[in-house]
Amino acid sequence: PFACFTPRECAVGNCPTNSPCFCLAVPAPAPTPFCAAFPSDDPNFDHMAQLDANVVLYWSLTTVDGAAAVSAQVRKVGDGWISLGYSLDDFMPASFAVISTAGNVPQKYELTGRVNPTLLGDAQQTLVDATTEIVDGNTVMTFTKILAEDGEVEIGSW
């Protein structure tokens, strides 16, 4: 699944108004977003959302060198690639994503369509504490990302 931040659903009250909202947008002619944020069952994070039967997102707001940031962890049942995207309009084109596979460092990509994401240059690879590993047979991607970065969709700017 492609997980993305969906402001429209948060705006209509499907998520708590005082917390960030991360949702799953299913690529389709009419996206079918799901959004439910709850207090985290992991003490390392403040919030969590069950994005589907196999994917859970954990997150907390933090700072990196004084800049507002989000620390996130995506846990997916099984081995394979994993991603978390963010968009202004709930669609993949003109959005950005953090993508990885187990044993690799998560990296930022620009999405210009539904296939072939473009790896951002070295200067834009600004994720902090970024890892992807297999834990108890599950793929776990962890990173911290500054919310507002030049040339990227600002997380929470909607």
C-alpha positions in Angstrom: 0.0 0.0 0.0 1.0 3.6 -0.6 0.6 5.6 2.7 0.1 9.3 2.4 -0.8 12.3 4.4 -4.3 13.3 3.4 -5.4 16.8 4.6 -8.9 16.6 3.2 -10.0 13.7 5.5 -8.4 15.5 8.5 -10.3 18.7 7.7 -13.6 16.9 7.8 -13.0 15.6 11.2 -12.0 12.0 10.6 -8.9 12.5 12.7 -8.4 14.4 16.0 -8.1 18.1 15.2 -5.2 18.6 17.5 -3.0 15.9 16.1 -1.2 15.3 12.8 -3.1 13.0 10.5 -1.6 10.3 8.3 -3.8 8.4 6.0 -3.8 5.7 3.4 -4.8 6.8 -0.1 -5.6 4.0 -2.4 -4.7 5.0 -6.0 -7.9 4.8 -8.0 -10.1 7.2 -10.0 -11.7 8.2 -6.8 -9.3 7.7 -3.9 -10.7 5.9 -0.9 -8.8 7.4 2.1 -8.9 5.9 5.6 -7.9 7.9 8.6 -8.0 7.1 12.2 -5.4 8.3 14.7 -5.1 7.0 18.2 -2.7 7.3 21.1 0.3 5.0 20.4 0.7 1.6 21.9 4.5 2.1 21.5 6.0 4.3 24.2 8.5 5.7 21.6 5.7 7.4 19.7 2.7 9.6 20.6 0.2 8.6 17.8 -0.6 5.5 15.7 -2.9 4.6 12.8 -3.7 1.2 11.5 -3.5 2.0 7.8 -4.8 -1.5 6.7 -4.7 -5.0 8.0 -0.9 -5.2 7.3 0.4 -1.7 7.9 0.7 0.4 11.1 2.1 4.0 11.2 3.5 5.4 14.4 4.6 9.1 14.7 5.5 12.0 17.1 6.2 15.6 16.4 9.8 16.6 17.3 12.5 19.0 16.2 15.7 18.7 14.1 18.2 21.5 14.7 15.3 23.7 15.8 13.1 22.9 12.8 9.7 21.2 13.3 9.9 17.6 12.3 8.0 14.3 12.5 9.6 11.0 13.8 7.8 8.2 12.0 7.8 4.4 11.9 6.0 2.3 9.4 5.5 -1.4 10.2 4.4 -3.8 7.5 3.7 -7.5 7.9 6.3 -9.5 5.9 9.4 -8.6 3.9 9.4 -6.2 0.9 9.5 -2.5 0.0 7.8 0.0 2.2 6.9 3.7 1.7 5.2 6.7 3.3 4.1 9.5 1.1 2.9 13.1 1.5 0.8 15.1 -0.9 -1.3 18.3 -1.1 -4.2 16.7 -2.9 -4.3 13.1 -1.9 -2.9 11.9 -5.2 0.5 10.4 -6.0 1.5 12.7 -8.9 3.2 15.9 -7.5 3.8 14.3 -4.2 6.9 13.0 -2.2 7.6 9.7 -0.5 10.1 8.0 1.7 10.8 4.6 0.2 13.0 1.7 1.3 13.5 -2.1 1.6 14.9 -4.1 4.5 18.6 -3.5 5.1 18.6 -0.2 3.1 18.5 3.4 4.3 15.1 5.0 3.6 15.4 7.7 0.9 13.2 10.6 -0.3 11.6 10.5 -3.8 9.5 12.7 -5.9 6.4 11.1 -7.4 5.5 12.5 -10.8 3.0 9.6 -11.5 2.0 6.2 -10.2 5.3 4.5 -11.3 9.0 5.3 -11.5 9.6 7.6 -8.5 12.5 10.0 -8.9 15.2 9.7 -6.2 16.0 13.2 -4.8 19.6 14.4 -5.0 22.1 13.9 -2.1 21.5 17.5 -0.8 17.8 16.7 -0.3 18.4 13.4 1.5 18.0 14.9 4.9 16.3 12.2 6.8 17.6 11.6 10.3 18.0 8.3 12.1 16.7 6.5 9.0 16.7 2.7 9.0 14.8 -0.2 7.5 15.0 -3.6 9.1 13.2 -6.9 9.5 11.9 -7.4 13.1 10.1 -10.6 13.9 9.4 -11.2 10.2 8.0 -7.7 9.6 9.5 -4.8 7.7 10.1 -1.7 9.9 11.0 1.7 8.4 12.0 4.4 10.9 13.0 8.0 10.2 12.7 11.6 11.2 11.9 14.2 8.6 11.8 18.0 8.8 8.2 19.2 8.0 9.1 22.1 5.7 12.0 21.6 3.3 12.8 23.6 0.2 11.4 22.1 -3.0 9.1 19.6 -1.3 5.5 19.5 -0.2 5.4 20.8 3.4 3.9 18.3 5.8 1.1 20.0 7.5 0.9 22.9 5.1 -2.7 22.2 4.1 
